[in-house]
Amino acid sequence: MVDSALGARPQARDAQDQFDSRAKGLNDFLSHIYYDMRNLGVSGGERALNYAATNAFQASQIIDATVQDQLELDRIDVLKSPVCRPDSECYDIELAFFSPSNVNIANRVFRFTVDVSAVIPVSIGQIRTWSKRA
């Protein structure tokens, strides 16, 4: 999945370092979901989380933003979305990242919405981001 999201490793040395950082961040994110947050997808929130794990393209956008600041994944929360289309079931996936070199810096939070009312879940809207004290 990482190879599909990031493509082939570049030949240039400086580009390889950036690629390796992105690949490590995406691998860490996917491993966190696959092994730490394992579920059967019975509830809507579980289905939204599973969709976030399989949507590597969206995750790679978030990882790109966090690699530059050398942030690490802190937690993943699934929240019932306050805004949703009628007759739909929407959940917000919230990813919080922290700076391991300075824990006094506020977490960087990324949030996106997933509609799980259909057989195949879909992302709705853009990824939103802000800083938040832990």
N, CA, C and O atoms as a printed pandas DataFrame, in Angstrom:
     atom_number atom_name residue_name chain_id  residue_number  x_coord  y_coord  z_coord
0              1         N          MET        A               1    0.809   -1.179    0.000
1              2        CA          MET        A               1    0.000    0.000    0.000
2              3         C          MET        A               1    0.865    1.261    0.000
3              4         O          MET        A               1    0.530    2.248   -0.655
4              5         N          VAL        A               2    1.964    1.224    0.727
5              6        CA          VAL        A               2    2.866    2.373    0.771
6              7         C          VAL        A               2    3.449    2.632   -0.606
7              8         O          VAL        A               2    3.529    3.781   -1.039
8              9         N          ASP        A               3    3.858    1.577   -1.297
9             10        CA          ASP        A               3    4.414    1.730   -2.650
10            11         C          ASP        A               3    3.394    2.334   -3.602
11            12         O          ASP        A               3    3.750    3.151   -4.451
12            13         N          SER        A               4    2.137    1.944   -3.472
13            14        CA          SER        A               4    1.091    2.493   -4.330
14            15         C          SER        A               4    0.872    3.974   -4.057
15            16         O          SER        A               4    0.633    4.747   -4.985
16            17         N          ALA        A               5    0.950    4.369   -2.805
17            18        CA          ALA        A               5    0.704    5.768   -2.445
18            19         C          ALA        A               5    1.884    6.668   -2.782
19            20         O          ALA        A               5    1.687    7.813   -3.190
20            21         N          LEU        A               6    3.111    6.167   -2.618
21            22        CA          LEU        A               6    4.292    7.007   -2.789
22            23         C          LEU        A               6    4.996    6.817   -4.123
23            24         O          LEU        A               6    5.748    7.694   -4.549
24            25         N          GLY        A               7    4.770    5.700   -4.785
25            26        CA          GLY        A               7    5.459    5.438   -6.049
26            27         C          GLY        A               7    6.835    4.839   -5.808
27            28         O          GLY        A               7    7.152    4.390   -4.707
28            29         N          ALA        A               8    7.638    4.840   -6.849
29            30        CA          ALA        A               8    8.979    4.247   -6.783
30            31         C          ALA        A               8    9.937    5.163   -6.028
31            32         O          ALA        A               8    9.782    6.384   -6.033
32            33         N          ARG        A               9   10.922    4.558   -5.384
33            34        CA          ARG        A               9   11.951    5.321   -4.660
34            35         C          ARG        A               9   12.819    6.047   -5.675
35            36         O          ARG        A               9   13.281    5.432   -6.636
36            37         N          PRO        A              10   13.055    7.351   -5.483
37            38        CA          PRO        A              10   13.851    8.122   -6.452
38            39         C          PRO        A              10   15.324    7.733   -6.425
39            40         O          PRO        A              10   15.797    7.117   -5.470
40            41         N          GLN        A              11   16.033    8.093   -7.468
41            42        CA          GLN        A              11   17.460    7.780   -7.580
42            43         C          GLN        A              11   18.344    8.825   -6.896
43            44         O          GLN        A              11   19.411    8.485   -6.386
44            45         N          ALA        A              12   17.917   10.084   -6.878
45            46        CA          ALA        A              12   18.717   11.155   -6.285
46            47         C          ALA        A              12   18.801   10.971   -4.763
47            48         O          ALA        A              12   17.805   10.654   -4.113
48            49         N          ARG        A              13   20.005   11.175   -4.204
49            50        CA          ARG        A              13   20.260   10.927   -2.785
50            51         C          ARG        A              13   19.398   11.798   -1.871
51            52         O          ARG        A              13   18.816   11.296   -0.909
52            53         N          ASP        A              14   19.311   13.100   -2.165
53            54        CA          ASP        A              14   18.526   13.983   -1.294
54            55         C          ASP        A              14   17.035   13.656   -1.373
55            56         O          ASP        A              14   16.320   13.782   -0.379
56            57         N          ALA        A              15   16.572   13.246   -2.527
57            58        CA          ALA        A              15   15.167   12.856   -2.682
58            59         C          ALA        A              15   14.887   11.529   -1.972
59            60         O          ALA        A              15   13.768   11.295   -1.514
60            61         N          GLN        A              16   15.892   10.666   -1.880
61            62        CA          GLN        A              16   15.727    9.391   -1.193
62            63         C          GLN        A              16   15.481    9.589    0.299
63            64         O          GLN        A              16   14.673    8.876    0.894
64            65         N          ASP        A              17   16.174   10.553    0.907
65            66        CA          ASP        A              17   15.981   10.825    2.336
66            67         C          ASP        A              17   14.552   11.279    2.609
67            68         O          ASP        A              17   13.924   10.818    3.562
68            69         N          GLN        A              18   14.043   12.174    1.784
69            70        CA          GLN        A              18   12.674   12.653    1.952
70            71         C          GLN        A              18   11.679   11.521    1.708
71            72         O          GLN        A              18   10.696   11.384    2.436
72            73         N          PHE        A              19   11.937   10.714    0.683
73            74        CA          PHE        A              19   11.062    9.572    0.376
74            75         C          PHE        A              19   11.049    8.596    1.548
75            76         O          PHE        A              19    9.986    8.120    1.947
76            77         N          ASP        A              20   12.225    8.295    2.104
77            78        CA          ASP        A              20   12.326    7.359    3.228
78            79         C          ASP        A              20   11.567    7.875    4.454
79            80         O          ASP        A              20   10.934    7.092    5.161
80            81         N          SER        A              21   11.624    9.182    4.709
81            82        CA          SER        A              21   10.889    9.767    5.832
82            83         C          SER        A              21    9.388    9.635    5.617
83            84         O          SER        A              21    8.650    9.299    6.543
84            85         N          ARG        A              22    8.939    9.900    4.397
85            86        CA          ARG        A              22    7.514    9.768    4.086
86            87         C          ARG        A              22    7.073    8.313    4.221
87            88         O          ARG        A              22    6.010    8.037    4.778
88            89         N          ALA        A              23    7.882    7.382    3.716
89            90        CA          ALA        A              23    7.542    5.961    3.779
90            91         C          ALA        A              23    7.483    5.486    5.231
91            92         O          ALA        A              23    6.593    4.716    5.594
92            93         N          LYS        A              24    8.430    5.942    6.068
93            94        CA          LYS        A              24    8.428    5.562    7.478
94            95         C          LYS        A              24    7.176    6.096    8.165
95            96         O          LYS        A              24    6.532    5.373    8.925
96            97         N          GLY        A              25    6.827    7.348    7.907
97            98        CA          GLY        A              25    5.642    7.938    8.526
98            99         C          GLY        A              25    4.372    7.222    8.125
99           100         O          GLY        A              25    3.505    6.979    8.965
100          101         N          LEU        A              26    4.249    6.877    6.842
101          102        CA          LEU        A              26    3.060    6.179    6.361
102          103         C          LEU        A              26    3.009    4.760    6.917
103          104         O          LEU        A              26    1.940    4.279    7.293
104          105         N          ASN        A              27    4.159    4.085    6.971
105          106        CA          ASN        A              27    4.218    2.743    7.571
106          107         C          ASN        A              27    3.826    2.773    9.046
107          108         O          ASN        A              27    3.092    1.902    9.513
108          109         N          ASP        A              28    4.314    3.777    9.782
109          110        CA          ASP        A              28    3.969    3.902   11.204
110          111         C          ASP        A              28    2.471    4.102   11.378
111          112         O          ASP        A              28    1.851    3.481   12.242
112          113         N          PHE        A              29    1.891    4.971   10.554
113          114        CA          PHE        A              29    0.450    5.238   10.623
114          115         C          PHE        A              29   -0.340    3.961   10.356
115          116         O          PHE        A              29   -1.240    3.615   11.120
116          117         N          LEU        A              30   -0.007    3.267    9.283
117          118        CA          LEU        A              30   -0.740    2.048    8.923
118          119         C          LEU        A              30   -0.552    0.952    9.965
119          120         O          LEU        A              30   -1.505    0.244   10.291
120          121         N          SER        A              31    0.649    0.805   10.486
121          122        CA          SER        A              31    0.896   -0.203   11.526
122          123         C          SER        A              31    0.101    0.117   12.788
123          124         O          SER        A              31   -0.442   -0.783   13.429
124          125         N          HIS        A              32    0.033    1.390   13.140
125          126        CA          HIS        A              32   -0.735    1.790   14.320
126          127         C          HIS        A              32   -2.198    1.373   14.170
127          128         O          HIS        A              32   -2.795    0.838   15.104
128          129         N          ILE        A              33   -2.766    1.617   13.005
129          130        CA          ILE        A              33   -4.169    1.244   12.788
130          131         C          ILE        A              33   -4.329   -0.268   12.689
131          132         O          ILE        A              33   -5.223   -0.838   13.314
132          133         N          TYR        A              34   -3.471   -0.923   11.909
133          134        CA          TYR        A              34   -3.618   -2.368   11.685
134          135         C          TYR        A              34   -3.435   -3.187   12.954
135          136         O          TYR        A              34   -4.184   -4.132   13.198
136          137         N          TYR        A              35   -2.427   -2.823   13.776
137          138        CA          TYR        A              35   -2.072   -3.679   14.894
138          139         C          TYR        A              35   -2.541   -3.173   16.251
139          140         O          TYR        A              35   -2.716   -3.969   17.174
140          141         N          ASP        A              36   -2.747   -1.876   16.393
141          142        CA          ASP        A              36   -3.138   -1.338   17.686
142          143         C          ASP        A              36   -4.638   -1.064   17.766
143          144         O          ASP        A              36   -5.211   -1.054   18.856
144          145         N          MET        A              37   -5.276   -0.843   16.615
145          146        CA          MET        A              37   -6.685   -0.482   16.612
146          147         C          MET        A              37   -7.518   -1.474   15.806
147          148         O          MET        A              37   -8.512   -1.104   15.181
148          149         N          ARG        A              38   -7.112   -2.703   15.827
149          150        CA          ARG        A              38   -7.782   -3.773   15.076
150          151         C          ARG        A              38   -9.247   -3.896   15.468
151          152         O          ARG        A              38   -9.579   -3.857   16.653
152          153         N          ASN        A              39  -10.133   -4.046   14.469
153          154        CA          ASN        A              39  -11.553   -4.199   14.755
154          155         C          ASN        A              39  -12.233   -4.942   13.604
155          156         O          ASN        A              39  -11.637   -5.146   12.547
156          157         N          LEU        A              40  -13.473   -5.338   13.821
157          158        CA          LEU        A              40  -14.226   -6.105   12.831
158          159         C          LEU        A              40  -15.081   -5.235   11.914
159          160         O          LEU        A              40  -15.691   -5.752   10.978
160          161         N          GLY        A              41  -15.137   -3.949   12.157
161          162        CA          GLY        A              41  -15.918   -3.064   11.315
162          163         C          GLY        A              41  -17.414   -3.210   11.509
163          164         O          GLY        A              41  -18.185   -3.000   10.572
164          165         N          VAL        A              42  -17.834   -3.566   12.710
165          166        CA          VAL        A              42  -19.259   -3.772   12.981
166          167         C          VAL        A              42  -19.993   -2.433   13.115
167          168         O          VAL        A              42  -21.057   -2.251   12.525
168          169         N          SER        A              43  -19.437   -1.508   13.877
169          170        CA          SER        A              43  -20.094   -0.213   14.077
170          171         C          SER        A              43  -19.663    0.764   12.981
171          172         O          SER        A              43  -18.696    0.525   12.258
172          173         N          GLY        A              44  -20.397    1.859   12.878
173          174        CA          GLY        A              44  -20.057    2.878   11.892
174          175         C          GLY        A              44  -18.694    3.498   12.159
175          176         O          GLY        A              44  -17.935    3.759   11.225
176          177         N          GLY        A              45  -18.379    3.735   13.426
177          178        CA          GLY        A              45  -17.077    4.290   13.778
178          179         C          GLY        A              45  -15.932    3.365   13.404
179          180         O          GLY        A              45  -14.886    3.821   12.943
180          181         N          GLU        A              46  -16.127    2.067   13.600
181          182        CA          GLU        A              46  -15.096    1.087   13.215
182          183         C          GLU        A              46  -14.917    1.062   11.704
183          184         O          GLU        A              46  -13.792    0.966   11.215
184          185         N          ARG        A              47  -16.009    1.146   10.967
185          186        CA          ARG        A              47  -15.926    1.168    9.499
186          187         C          ARG        A              47  -15.188    2.417    9.016
187          188         O          ARG        A              47  -14.409    2.348    8.066
188          189         N          ALA        A              48  -15.431    3.559    9.669
189          190        CA          ALA        A              48  -14.739    4.794    9.306
190          191         C          ALA        A              48  -13.237    4.672    9.566
191          192         O          ALA        A              48  -12.426    5.112    8.750
192          193         N          LEU        A              49  -12.873    4.083   10.689
193          194        CA          LEU        A              49  -11.463    3.878   11.011
194          195         C          LEU        A              49  -10.810    2.931   10.010
195          196         O          LEU        A              49   -9.691    3.179    9.560
196          197         N          ASN        A              50  -11.499    1.853    9.660
197          198        CA          ASN        A              50  -10.961    0.914    8.677
198          199         C          ASN        A              50  -10.779    1.584    7.323
199          200         O          ASN        A              50   -9.806    1.315    6.618
200          201         N          TYR        A              51  -11.714    2.456    6.958
201          202        CA          TYR        A              51  -11.576    3.183    5.701
202          203         C          TYR        A              51  -10.346    4.088    5.731
203          204         O          TYR        A              51   -9.621    4.184    4.741
204          205         N          ALA        A              52  -10.112    4.751    6.866
205          206        CA          ALA        A              52   -8.934    5.611    7.004
206          207         C          ALA        A              52   -7.652    4.803    6.810
207          208         O          ALA        A              52   -6.676    5.302    6.250
208          209         N          ALA        A              53   -7.661    3.560    7.275
209          210        CA          ALA        A              53   -6.484    2.704    7.129
210          211         C          ALA        A              53   -6.253    2.291    5.687
211          212         O          ALA        A              53   -5.107    2.115    5.272
212          213         N          THR        A              54   -7.309    2.134    4.925
213          214        CA          THR        A              54   -7.146    1.692    3.543
214          215         C          THR        A              54   -7.034    2.849    2.562
215          216         O          THR        A              54   -6.723    2.636    1.391
216          217         N          ASN        A              55   -7.283    4.065    3.021
217          218        CA          ASN        A              55   -7.178    5.241    2.163
218          219         C          ASN        A              55   -5.773    5.829    2.311
219          220         O          ASN        A              55   -5.596    6.894    2.904
220          221         N          ALA        A              56   -4.795    5.139    1.776
221          222        CA          ALA        A              56   -3.391    5.534    1.931
222          223         C          ALA        A              56   -3.100    6.860    1.249
223          224         O          ALA        A              56   -2.193    7.577    1.670
224          225         N          PHE        A              57   -3.844    7.202    0.212
225          226        CA          PHE        A              57   -3.611    8.475   -0.467
226          227         C          PHE        A              57   -3.871    9.638    0.484
227          228         O          PHE        A              57   -3.057   10.557    0.581
228          229         N          GLN        A              58   -4.991    9.600    1.177
229          230        CA          GLN        A              58   -5.318   10.673    2.114
230          231         C          GLN        A              58   -4.331   10.676    3.279
231          232         O          GLN        A              58   -3.908   11.738    3.736
232          233         N          ALA        A              59   -3.969    9.502    3.752
233          234        CA          ALA        A              59   -3.001    9.410    4.845
234          235         C          ALA        A              59   -1.643    9.957    4.417
235          236         O          ALA        A              59   -0.947   10.586    5.215
236          237         N          SER        A              60   -1.262    9.721    3.160
237          238        CA          SER        A              60    0.038   10.210    2.693
238          239         C          SER        A              60    0.065   11.732    2.652
239          240         O          SER        A              60    1.126   12.324    2.854
240          241         N          GLN        A              61   -1.063   12.384    2.398
241          242        CA          GLN        A              61   -1.120   13.844    2.437
242          243         C          GLN        A              61   -0.841   14.355    3.849
243          244         O          GLN        A              61   -0.137   15.348    4.030
244          245         N          ILE        A              62   -1.388   13.679    4.827
245          246        CA          ILE        A              62   -1.169   14.071    6.219
246          247         C          ILE        A              62    0.272   13.797    6.615
247          248         O          ILE        A              62    0.906   14.625    7.269
248          249         N          ILE        A              63    0.788   12.656    6.229
249          250        CA          ILE        A              63    2.173   12.295    6.562
250          251         C          ILE        A              63    3.142   13.295    5.945
251          252         O          ILE        A              63    4.123   13.675    6.585
252          253         N          ASP        A              64    2.885   13.727    4.713
253          254        CA          ASP        A              64    3.740   14.730    4.075
254          255         C          ASP        A              64    3.848   15.979    4.939
255          256         O          ASP        A              64    4.932   16.538    5.104
256          257         N          ALA        A              65    2.723   16.410    5.485
257          258        CA          ALA        A              65    2.705   17.614    6.305
258          259         C          ALA        A              65    3.444   17.425    7.624
259          260         O          ALA        A              65    4.017   18.381    8.146
260          261         N          THR        A              66    3.444   16.219    8.169
261          262        CA          THR        A              66    4.070   15.989    9.471
262          263         C          THR        A              66    5.554   15.637    9.371
263          264         O          THR        A              66    6.307   15.871   10.316
264          265         N          VAL        A              67    5.982   15.079    8.242
265          266        CA          VAL        A              67    7.386   14.701    8.078
266          267         C          VAL        A              67    8.283   15.936    8.111
267          268         O          VAL        A              67    9.370   15.901    8.688
268          269         N          GLN        A              68    7.835   17.013    7.500
269          270        CA          GLN        A              68    8.631   18.237    7.460
270          271         C          GLN        A              68    8.920   18.769    8.859
271          272         O          GLN        A              68   10.007   19.290    9.110
272          273         N          ASP        A              69    7.957   18.644    9.771
273          274        CA          ASP        A              69    8.133   19.128   11.143
274          275         C          ASP        A              69    8.623   18.043   12.097
275          276         O          ASP        A              69    8.720   18.273   13.302
276          277         N          GLN        A              70    8.930   16.870   11.565
277          278        CA          GLN        A              70    9.429   15.729   12.335
278          279         C          GLN        A              70    8.480   15.372   13.484
279          280         O          GLN        A              70    8.899   15.211   14.630
280          281         N          LEU        A              71    7.197   15.252   13.148
281          282        CA          LEU        A              71    6.177   14.901   14.125
282          283         C          LEU        A              71    5.888   13.410   14.067
283          284         O          LEU        A              71    6.025   12.777   13.020
284          285         N          GLU        A              72    5.486   12.859   15.206
285          286        CA          GLU        A              72    5.140   11.444   15.314
286          287         C          GLU        A              72    3.660   11.316   15.683
287          288         O          GLU        A              72    3.094   12.184   16.347
288          289         N          LEU        A              73    3.050   10.223   15.242
289          290        CA          LEU        A              73    1.645    9.974   15.535
290          291         C          LEU        A              73    1.451    9.724   17.027
291          292         O          LEU        A              73    2.128    8.881   17.616
292          293         N          ASP        A              74    0.527   10.458   17.629
293          294        CA          ASP        A              74    0.225   10.326   19.055
294          295         C          ASP        A              74   -1.030    9.487   19.259
295          296         O          ASP        A              74   -1.009    8.503   19.997
296          297         N          ARG        A              75   -2.132    9.879   18.600
297          298        CA          ARG        A              75   -3.376    9.142   18.789
298          299         C          ARG        A              75   -4.292    9.316   17.586
299          300         O          ARG        A              75   -4.142   10.237   16.784
300          301         N          ILE        A              76   -5.238    8.402   17.494
301          302        CA          ILE        A              76   -6.274    8.452   16.465
302          303         C          ILE        A              76   -7.610    8.348   17.189
303          304         O          ILE        A              76   -7.845    7.411   17.952
304          305         N          ASP        A              77   -8.483    9.323   16.939
305          306        CA          ASP        A              77   -9.811    9.318   17.553
306          307         C          ASP        A              77  -10.870    9.268   16.460
307          308         O          ASP        A              77  -10.698    9.842   15.385
308          309         N          VAL        A              78  -11.958    8.581   16.746
309          310        CA          VAL        A              78  -13.109    8.524   15.849
310          311         C          VAL        A              78  -14.269    9.179   16.586
311          312         O          VAL        A              78  -14.661    8.738   17.666
312          313         N          LEU        A              79  -14.815   10.237   15.991
313          314        CA          LEU        A              79  -15.875   11.012   16.616
314          315         C          LEU        A              79  -17.076   11.094   15.682
315          316         O          LEU        A              79  -16.915   11.228   14.469
316          317         N          LYS        A              80  -18.262   11.015   16.239
317          318        CA          LYS        A              80  -19.466   11.202   15.439
318          319         C          LYS        A              80  -19.431   12.623   14.880
319          320         O          LYS        A              80  -19.265   13.582   15.634
320          321         N          SER        A              81  -19.586   12.761   13.571
321          322        CA          SER        A              81  -19.501   14.068   12.941
322          323         C          SER        A              81  -20.744   14.897   13.235
323          324         O          SER        A              81  -21.864   14.404   13.103
324          325         N          PRO        A              82  -20.553   16.158   13.634
325          326        CA          PRO        A              82  -21.707   17.004   13.908
326          327         C          PRO        A              82  -22.410   17.491   12.640
327          328         O          PRO        A              82  -23.553   17.946   12.696
328          329         N          VAL        A              83  -21.734   17.396   11.511
329          330        CA          VAL        A              83  -22.305   17.843   10.246
330          331         C          VAL        A              83  -22.328   16.665    9.277
331          332         O          VAL        A              83  -21.302   16.034    9.023
332          333         N          CYS        A              84  -23.507   16.380    8.743
333          334        CA          CYS        A              84  -23.637   15.249    7.828
334          335         C          CYS        A              84  -24.889   15.439    6.976
335          336         O          CYS        A              84  -25.838   16.110    7.384
336          337         N          ARG        A              85  -24.877   14.842    5.796
337          338        CA          ARG        A              85  -26.055   14.895    4.925
338          339         C          ARG        A              85  -27.214   14.145    5.584
339          340         O          ARG        A              85  -26.997   13.257    6.408
340          341         N          PRO        A              86  -28.449   14.510    5.213
341          342        CA          PRO        A              86  -29.599   13.770    5.751
342          343         C          PRO        A              86  -29.520   12.285    5.370
343          344         O          PRO        A              86  -29.080   11.945    4.272
344          345         N          ASP        A              87  -29.940   11.426    6.264
345          346        CA          ASP        A              87  -29.960    9.975    6.065
346          347         C          ASP        A              87  -28.575    9.385    5.828
347          348         O          ASP        A              87  -28.442    8.365    5.151
348          349         N          SER        A              88  -27.552   10.015    6.376
349          350        CA          SER        A              88  -26.187    9.509    6.264
350          351         C          SER        A              88  -25.608    9.309    7.657
351          352         O          SER        A              88  -26.120    9.845    8.640
352          353         N          GLU        A              89  -24.548    8.543    7.727
353          354        CA          GLU        A              89  -23.845    8.289    8.985
354          355         C          GLU        A              89  -22.393    8.697    8.780
355          356         O          GLU        A              89  -21.648    8.027    8.065
356          357         N          CYS        A              90  -21.994    9.797    9.409
357          358        CA          CYS        A              90  -20.665   10.360    9.188
358          359         C          CYS        A              90  -19.851   10.381   10.484
359          360         O          CYS        A              90  -20.377   10.622   11.571
360          361         N          TYR        A              91  -18.562   10.122   10.334
361          362        CA          TYR        A              91  -17.627   10.142   11.457
362          363         C          TYR        A              91  -16.412   10.958   11.079
363          364         O          TYR        A              91  -15.960   10.939    9.934
364          365         N          ASP        A              92  -15.888   11.679   12.060
365          366        CA          ASP        A              92  -14.648   12.420   11.884
366          367         C          ASP        A              92  -13.501   11.569   12.405
367          368         O          ASP        A              92  -13.550   11.052   13.521
368          369         N          ILE        A              93  -12.479   11.433   11.589
369          370        CA          ILE        A              93  -11.243   10.768   12.007
370          371         C          ILE        A              93  -10.280   11.883   12.378
371          372         O          ILE        A              93   -9.989   12.760   11.565
372          373         N          GLU        A              94   -9.785   11.844   13.610
373          374        CA          GLU        A              94   -8.887   12.886   14.092
374          375         C          GLU        A              94   -7.540   12.253   14.429
375          376         O          GLU        A              94   -7.450   11.363   15.274
376          377         N          LEU        A              95   -6.507   12.725   13.758
377          378        CA          LEU        A              95   -5.148   12.242   13.975
378          379         C          LEU        A              95   -4.352   13.332   14.676
379          380         O          LEU        A              95   -4.286   14.460   14.187
380          381         N          ALA        A              96   -3.752   13.013   15.809
381          382        CA          ALA        A              96   -2.951   13.980   16.555
382          383         C          ALA        A              96   -1.489   13.562   16.499
383          384         O          ALA        A              96   -1.158   12.401   16.738
384          385         N          PHE        A              97   -0.619   14.512   16.182
385          386        CA          PHE        A              97    0.816   14.273   16.070
386          387         C          PHE        A              97    1.541   15.160   17.076
387          388         O          PHE        A              97    1.104   16.277   17.352
388          389         N          PHE        A              98    2.656   14.659   17.629
389          390        CA          PHE        A              98    3.431   15.407   18.602
390          391         C          PHE        A              98    4.889   15.466   18.157
391          392         O          PHE        A              98    5.331   14.708   17.294
392          393         N          SER        A              99    5.614   16.388   18.771
393          394        CA          SER        A              99    7.043   16.523   18.498
394          395         C          SER        A              99    7.810   15.748   19.567
395          396         O          SER        A              99    7.783   16.142   20.734
396          397         N          PRO        A             100    8.496   14.658   19.208
397          398        CA          PRO        A             100    9.228   13.901   20.223
398          399         C          PRO        A             100   10.434   14.667   20.776
399          400         O          PRO        A             100   10.912   14.359   21.868
400          401         N          SER        A             101   10.920   15.650   20.042
401          402        CA          SER        A             101   12.072   16.412   20.515
402          403         C          SER        A             101   11.678   17.528   21.480
403          404         O          SER        A             101   12.524   18.032   22.219
404          405         N          ASN        A             102   10.385   17.925   21.478
405          406        CA          ASN        A             102    9.917   18.972   22.381
406          407         C          ASN        A             102    8.438   18.750   22.671
407          408         O          ASN        A             102    7.580   19.177   21.898
408          409         N          VAL        A             103    8.142   18.091   23.771
409          410        CA          VAL        A             103    6.757   17.768   24.102
410          411         C          VAL        A             103    5.974   18.976   24.609
411          412         O          VAL        A             103    4.777   18.861   24.872
412          413         N          ASN        A             104    6.619   20.120   24.749
413          414        CA          ASN        A             104    5.926   21.346   25.157
414          415         C          ASN        A             104    5.230   22.032   23.982
415          416         O          ASN        A             104    4.453   22.967   24.181
416          417         N          ILE        A             105    5.499   21.581   22.783
417          418        CA          ILE        A             105    4.844   22.130   21.599
418          419         C          ILE        A             105    3.467   21.492   21.474
419          420         O          ILE        A             105    3.307   20.292   21.701
420          421         N          ALA        A             106    2.480   22.297   21.115
421          422        CA          ALA        A             106    1.113   21.783   20.956
422          423         C          ALA        A             106    1.067   20.720   19.859
423          424         O          ALA        A             106    1.833   20.762   18.897
424          425         N          ASN        A             107    0.152   19.769   20.028
425          426        CA          ASN        A             107   -0.049   18.735   19.014
426          427         C          ASN        A             107   -0.578   19.358   17.735
427          428         O          ASN        A             107   -1.271   20.375   17.768
428          429         N          ARG        A             108   -0.251   18.748   16.617
429          430        CA          ARG        A             108   -0.823   19.130   15.326
430          431         C          ARG        A             108   -1.934   18.129   15.042
431          432         O          ARG        A             108   -1.683   16.924   14.994
432          433         N          VAL        A             109   -3.152   18.609   14.854
433          434        CA          VAL        A             109   -4.322   17.756   14.668
434          435         C          VAL        A             109   -4.802   17.857   13.228
435          436         O          VAL        A             109   -4.886   18.948   12.663
436          437         N          PHE        A             110   -5.115   16.707   12.641
437          438        CA          PHE        A             110   -5.688   16.629   11.299
438          439         C          PHE        A             110   -7.027   15.913   11.428
439          440         O          PHE        A             110   -7.128   14.895   12.114
440          441         N          ARG        A             111   -8.047   16.441   10.773
441          442        CA          ARG        A             111   -9.375   15.832   10.855
442          443         C          ARG        A             111   -9.996   15.761    9.466
443          444         O          ARG        A             111   -9.958   16.722    8.697
444          445         N          PHE        A             112  -10.571   14.596    9.163
445          446        CA          PHE        A             112  -11.340   14.446    7.937
446          447         C          PHE        A             112  -12.573   13.620    8.234
447          448         O          PHE        A             112  -12.608   12.857    9.200
448          449         N          THR        A             113  -13.593   13.780    7.387
449          450        CA          THR        A             113  -14.889   13.153    7.615
450          451         C          THR        A             113  -15.097   11.993    6.653
451          452         O          THR        A             113  -14.757   12.076    5.473
452          453         N          VAL        A             114  -15.663   10.904    7.181
453          454        CA          VAL        A             114  -15.958    9.712    6.379
454          455         C          VAL        A             114  -17.451    9.405    6.526
455          456         O          VAL        A             114  -17.980    9.337    7.635
456          457         N          ASP        A             115  -18.116    9.223    5.382
457          458        CA          ASP        A             115  -19.528    8.824    5.365
458          459         C          ASP        A             115  -19.569    7.319    5.168
459          460         O          ASP        A             115  -19.100    6.808    4.151
460          461         N          VAL        A             116  -20.133    6.603    6.146
461          462        CA          VAL        A             116  -20.168    5.143    6.097
462          463         C          VAL        A             116  -21.572    4.604    5.830
463          464         O          VAL        A             116  -21.836    3.422    6.052
464          465         N          SER        A             117  -22.467    5.462    5.357
465          466        CA          SER        A             117  -23.851    5.022    5.157
466          467         C          SER        A             117  -24.010    4.105    3.950
467          468         O          SER        A             117  -24.957    3.320    3.906
468          469         N          ALA        A             118  -23.124    4.180    2.983
469          470        CA          ALA        A             118  -23.182    3.294    1.813
470          471         C          ALA        A             118  -22.314    2.059    2.070
471          472         O          ALA        A             118  -21.606    1.982    3.074
472          473         N          VAL        A             119  -22.381    1.112    1.160
473          474        CA          VAL        A             119  -21.582   -0.109    1.297
474          475         C          VAL        A             119  -20.097    0.226    1.305
475          476         O          VAL        A             119  -19.331   -0.325    2.095
476          477         N          ILE        A             120  -19.699    1.133    0.422
477          478        CA          ILE        A             120  -18.302    1.570    0.365
478          479         C          ILE        A             120  -18.232    2.978    0.964
479          480         O          ILE        A             120  -18.849    3.897    0.425
480          481         N          PRO        A             121  -17.498    3.170    2.066
481          482        CA          PRO        A             121  -17.386    4.499    2.673
482          483         C          PRO        A             121  -16.700    5.490    1.730
483          484         O          PRO        A             121  -15.945    5.097    0.840
484          485         N          VAL        A             122  -16.973    6.772    1.940
485          486        CA          VAL        A             122  -16.356    7.827    1.135
486          487         C          VAL        A             122  -15.926    8.971    2.046
487          488         O          VAL        A             122  -16.559    9.247    3.065
488          489         N          SER        A             123  -14.840    9.630    1.658
489          490        CA          SER        A             123  -14.401   10.838    2.351
490          491         C          SER        A             123  -15.251   12.004    1.893
491          492         O          SER        A             123  -15.642   12.092    0.729
492          493         N          ILE        A             124  -15.530   12.892    2.823
493          494        CA          ILE        A             124  -16.327   14.073    2.517
494          495         C          ILE        A             124  -15.523   15.306    2.915
495          496         O          ILE        A             124  -15.014   15.387    4.033
496          497         N          GLY        A             125  -15.414   16.246    2.016
497          498        CA          GLY        A             125  -14.736   17.504    2.312
498          499         C          GLY        A             125  -13.228   17.367    2.313
499          500         O          GLY        A             125  -12.660   16.380    1.846
500          501         N          GLN        A             126  -12.607   18.392    2.853
501          502        CA          GLN        A             126  -11.148   18.488    2.879
502          503         C          GLN        A             126  -10.600   18.054    4.230
503          504         O          GLN        A             126  -11.331   17.932    5.213
504          505         N          ILE        A             127   -9.298   17.825    4.247
505          506        CA          ILE        A             127   -8.599   17.579    5.508
506          507         C          ILE        A             127   -8.436   18.930    6.190
507          508         O          ILE        A             127   -7.946   19.884    5.585
508          509         N          ARG        A             128   -8.841   19.004    7.430
509          510        CA          ARG        A             128   -8.697   20.230    8.212
510          511         C          ARG        A             128   -7.591   20.023    9.241
511          512         O          ARG        A             128   -7.398   18.907    9.724
512          513         N          THR        A             129   -6.863   21.086    9.581
513          514        CA          THR        A             129   -5.752   20.951   10.516
514          515         C          THR        A             129   -5.653   22.173   11.414
515          516         O          THR        A             129   -6.008   23.282   11.014
516          517         N          TRP        A             130   -5.161   21.958   12.644
517          518        CA          TRP        A             130   -4.939   23.027   13.606
518          519         C          TRP        A             130   -4.008   22.500   14.694
519          520         O          TRP        A             130   -3.708   21.308   14.746
520          521         N          SER        A             131   -3.556   23.402   15.559
521          522        CA          SER        A             131   -2.735   23.025   16.701
522          523         C          SER        A             131   -3.614   22.950   17.938
523          524         O          SER        A             131   -4.575   23.706   18.077
524          525         N          LYS        A             132   -3.274   22.030   18.835
525          526        CA          LYS        A             132   -4.111   21.811   20.022
526          527         C          LYS        A             132   -3.232   21.290   21.152
527          528         O          LYS        A             132   -2.417   20.390   20.946
528          529         N          ARG        A             133   -3.394   21.844   22.322
529          530        CA          ARG        A             133   -2.676   21.344   23.495
530          531         C          ARG        A             133   -3.192   19.967   23.844
531          532         O          ARG        A             133   -4.396   19.724   23.766
532          533         N          ALA        A             134   -2.319   19.067   24.224
533          534        CA          ALA        A             134   -2.708   17.702   24.533
534          535         C          ALA        A             134   -3.505   17.596   25.803
535          536         O          ALA        A             134   -3.904   16.498   26.191
